[in-house]
Amino acid sequence: MERILKGMWKNEKGITGLETAIILIAFVVVAAVFAYTVLSAGLFATQKSQEAVYAGLKEAQSSLELRSGVIATAGTTGANGTIKQLSFIVSNALGGEPMDFTQPTAASANTGVANTTSSHKVVINYIDQNQSVDDLYWTITKLGSADSDDLLESNEKFQITIGSATDTTAGGNLIDALGTDLTVNKEFSVILSTPVGAVLELERTTPAYFDTIMNLR
């Protein structure tokens, strides 16, 4: 009987406490690594989302806001009149970052567009059903409490005039820049592109009769 019992038990193996501990430790390590991976992925996704939100806020804060009507100055008046200048007032939307409004350099001839070597940051383009003209010549007039630099800062307002401020100033105007004059009953767009932020697009329609000065609402 003793011999039979020894034959039954001689190949049986048990699990010791040390082996159990090793297995448990392995499970804990694997779980910890998995948890760290999931946590890291979550933190990375949160960081990217935060960066996207801040980038979007920066875009909004760098945008311009129109603070007036669009004032047109006629080159010739009447039912067959033409427009030579446009002016309007802008400020920073949402109290955004300062924006560089260094004026473009006038071309050697009065072409109505900026000199190709000019280092200005804000670009103004014109579009209507007949044409598209890029990089018009423009000037600024600082209004109210604006300081002496060319940065448009919070609580400041700049008046933008497209074309020379006067007929005797170099640079030219819309009559010089456009291949087809801006005349009566005509839809057009003026687009301000800034280094950062959304563009400001002004869409207007000219009236059927031109006075010397008109507010294109």
Backbone torsions as a table, in degrees:
resi	resn	phi	psi	omega
1	MET	NA	-42.0	179.2
2	GLU	-61.0	-38.9	178.8
3	ARG	-65.8	-38.8	-179.8
4	ILE	-65.7	-43.6	-179.3
5	LEU	-64.6	-40.3	177.4
6	LYS	-61.9	-35.1	177.9
7	GLY	-67.5	-32.1	-179.8
8	MET	-74.8	-32.3	-171.9
9	TRP	-99.0	-12.9	-169.8
10	LYS	-67.7	-23.4	-178.7
11	ASN	-101.1	3.5	179.5
12	GLU	-79.0	138.5	179.2
13	LYS	-123.3	143.5	177.9
14	GLY	-112.9	167.5	177.3
15	ILE	-104.1	121.4	-178.2
16	THR	-82.3	165.8	177.7
17	GLY	-62.1	-33.8	179.6
18	LEU	-65.0	-43.3	179.2
19	GLU	-63.9	-40.4	177.8
20	THR	-61.5	-42.1	179.0
21	ALA	-62.3	-41.2	179.4
22	ILE	-62.0	-42.3	-179.7
23	ILE	-64.2	-43.9	179.5
24	LEU	-62.8	-41.7	178.6
25	ILE	-62.0	-40.6	178.8
26	ALA	-61.5	-43.9	177.6
27	PHE	-61.3	-42.7	-179.9
28	VAL	-63.1	-42.4	179.6
29	VAL	-63.4	-45.5	179.3
30	VAL	-61.9	-43.6	178.9
31	ALA	-63.8	-38.5	179.8
32	ALA	-65.7	-43.0	178.3
33	VAL	-63.2	-43.0	179.1
34	PHE	-63.0	-44.1	179.9
35	ALA	-63.5	-40.1	178.5
36	TYR	-63.7	-40.7	179.1
37	THR	-62.9	-45.1	179.9
38	VAL	-64.9	-42.5	179.9
39	LEU	-64.3	-41.3	179.0
40	SER	-64.0	-41.9	178.5
41	ALA	-63.3	-39.3	178.6
42	GLY	-65.6	-43.2	178.4
43	LEU	-64.2	-38.8	179.1
44	PHE	-64.3	-44.0	179.5
45	ALA	-64.0	-39.6	178.4
46	THR	-63.8	-41.9	179.7
47	GLN	-63.0	-43.9	179.4
48	LYS	-64.0	-39.5	178.1
49	SER	-63.6	-40.9	178.7
50	GLN	-63.6	-41.7	178.5
51	GLU	-63.1	-39.3	179.4
52	ALA	-64.8	-40.4	179.0
53	VAL	-64.4	-45.3	179.9
54	TYR	-64.5	-38.4	178.5
55	ALA	-64.2	-41.9	177.8
56	GLY	-64.5	-38.9	177.7
57	LEU	-65.4	-39.3	178.3
58	LYS	-64.0	-39.3	177.5
59	GLU	-60.8	-44.6	-178.7
60	ALA	-66.4	-41.0	-177.2
61	GLN	-71.7	-17.2	-179.3
62	SER	-94.2	2.8	-177.0
63	SER	-83.5	156.1	178.4
64	LEU	-92.9	156.7	177.9
65	GLU	-128.7	131.1	176.8
66	LEU	-74.6	130.5	-176.7
67	ARG	-120.7	21.6	179.8
68	SER	-163.1	177.7	168.0
69	GLY	-77.0	170.9	174.9
70	VAL	-94.6	113.9	-176.2
71	ILE	-94.9	123.7	180.0
72	ALA	-105.5	138.1	174.6
73	THR	-111.0	125.3	-176.3
74	ALA	-81.8	140.6	170.2
75	GLY	-79.7	-40.5	171.7
76	THR	-135.8	145.2	-176.5
77	THR	-98.9	174.9	175.8
78	GLY	99.8	-170.9	-177.8
79	ALA	-73.0	-15.2	177.1
80	ASN	-116.5	29.4	-174.2
81	GLY	-75.4	170.2	176.5
82	THR	-132.9	157.1	178.5
83	ILE	-108.2	133.5	-178.8
84	LYS	-108.9	-24.6	-178.0
85	GLN	-141.4	150.5	172.2
86	LEU	-130.2	141.2	176.9
87	SER	-141.3	152.1	-179.7
88	PHE	-162.6	165.9	-177.2
89	ILE	-112.7	136.2	179.2
90	VAL	-127.6	157.2	172.2
91	SER	-144.3	173.3	176.6
92	ASN	-75.4	129.9	175.0
93	ALA	-77.8	139.0	176.6
94	LEU	61.1	22.7	-179.1
95	GLY	60.8	46.8	-173.8
96	GLY	-73.5	-172.6	-178.0
97	GLU	-68.1	152.2	177.1
98	PRO	-56.6	140.6	-177.7
99	MET	-121.5	132.9	-174.6
100	ASP	-78.2	113.7	177.7
101	PHE	-111.2	41.0	172.8
102	THR	-58.3	128.6	-175.6
103	GLN	-69.2	146.7	175.0
104	PRO	-69.1	156.1	175.6
105	THR	-82.8	137.2	179.1
106	ALA	-71.7	143.5	174.6
107	ALA	-67.8	159.6	-178.0
108	SER	-61.3	-35.2	174.0
109	ALA	-100.8	156.5	179.8
110	ASN	-78.1	79.5	-176.0
111	THR	-94.4	-14.8	-177.5
112	GLY	83.3	-2.6	176.9
113	VAL	-118.5	161.2	-177.3
114	ALA	-72.1	154.7	174.9
115	ASN	-64.5	139.9	-178.1
116	THR	-65.1	-19.5	179.5
117	THR	-94.5	2.5	-177.8
118	SER	-67.3	146.8	-176.7
119	SER	-106.9	21.5	-178.9
120	HIS	-68.2	155.2	-175.5
121	LYS	-98.1	-37.0	-178.3
122	VAL	-90.0	125.9	-177.7
123	VAL	-113.5	133.3	179.8
124	ILE	-115.9	123.8	180.0
125	ASN	-114.7	157.1	-178.8
126	TYR	-125.1	139.1	178.4
127	ILE	-140.0	134.4	165.4
128	ASP	-142.1	-171.9	-174.8
129	GLN	-68.9	-14.3	-177.2
130	ASN	-105.2	-18.5	-169.1
131	GLN	-164.2	165.8	172.2
132	SER	-138.6	124.7	-178.2
133	VAL	-122.6	125.2	-177.4
134	ASP	-97.9	149.9	169.8
135	ASP	57.4	60.3	177.0
136	LEU	-67.0	154.2	174.6
137	TYR	-78.9	136.7	-179.7
138	TRP	-148.3	162.1	177.3
139	THR	-132.8	164.6	177.7
140	ILE	-121.2	151.2	169.6
141	THR	-125.5	122.4	-177.7
142	LYS	-83.2	129.6	-173.1
143	LEU	-111.0	154.1	171.8
144	GLY	58.8	-125.1	-174.0
145	SER	-89.6	12.2	179.6
146	ALA	-61.7	138.5	-179.9
147	ASP	-81.3	-169.9	-170.1
148	SER	-83.8	-14.4	-178.1
149	ASP	-80.8	174.6	-177.5
150	ASP	-96.0	14.3	177.2
151	LEU	-88.6	125.3	174.9
152	LEU	-83.3	106.7	-174.5
153	GLU	-108.7	176.0	179.9
154	SER	-55.8	138.8	177.2
155	ASN	68.0	14.4	174.4
156	GLU	-108.0	155.4	177.9
157	LYS	-132.9	134.8	175.6
158	PHE	-118.1	135.5	171.1
159	GLN	-93.4	122.7	179.4
160	ILE	-99.0	127.4	176.4
161	THR	-117.1	117.9	178.4
162	ILE	-85.6	121.1	-173.2
163	GLY	99.2	164.9	-179.3
164	SER	-58.8	145.2	-179.5
165	ALA	-62.8	-33.4	176.8
166	THR	-135.7	164.3	-179.5
167	ASP	-67.2	-21.3	-177.3
168	THR	-91.4	-4.4	-178.8
169	THR	-89.9	140.7	179.1
170	ALA	-65.7	151.6	177.1
171	GLY	130.4	-34.1	-179.1
172	GLY	82.5	178.7	-177.9
173	ASN	-139.1	-165.8	-176.6
174	LEU	-64.0	-33.6	178.3
175	ILE	-62.5	-37.1	177.9
176	ASP	-74.1	-35.1	-173.0
177	ALA	-80.2	-35.3	-173.1
178	LEU	-88.7	139.0	175.0
179	GLY	-72.9	-34.7	175.3
180	THR	-118.5	126.0	-174.3
181	ASP	-60.2	151.3	172.5
182	LEU	-83.3	107.0	-172.4
183	THR	-116.3	-164.7	-173.9
184	VAL	-70.3	153.4	175.0
185	ASN	52.1	47.4	-175.7
186	LYS	-127.2	129.6	176.1
187	GLU	-85.9	140.1	179.1
188	PHE	-152.1	164.4	178.0
189	SER	-132.3	140.1	171.2
190	VAL	-116.0	127.0	-173.8
191	ILE	-120.1	121.4	176.6
192	LEU	-98.8	119.9	177.9
193	SER	-107.6	125.8	-178.7
194	THR	-109.9	162.0	-179.0
195	PRO	-60.2	-35.0	-179.7
196	VAL	-135.1	139.0	176.6
197	GLY	104.3	171.4	-179.4
198	ALA	-71.9	154.2	177.8
199	VAL	-74.5	156.9	173.4
200	LEU	-108.9	115.1	-178.8
201	GLU	-110.3	127.7	178.8
202	LEU	-111.0	116.5	179.0
203	GLU	-108.9	127.8	-178.6
204	ARG	-142.1	163.6	174.4
205	THR	-127.0	131.2	-179.1
206	THR	-75.2	151.0	-179.9
207	PRO	-75.5	176.3	-178.2
208	ALA	-80.3	-13.9	-179.7
209	TYR	-142.6	135.1	-175.5
210	PHE	-100.8	125.8	164.6
211	ASP	-91.2	174.8	179.9
212	THR	-63.9	-43.6	178.0
213	ILE	-124.4	131.5	-177.6
214	MET	-137.7	144.9	173.3
215	ASN	-99.2	109.2	-179.5
216	LEU	-86.2	92.0	-175.3
217	ARG	-79.4	NA	NA
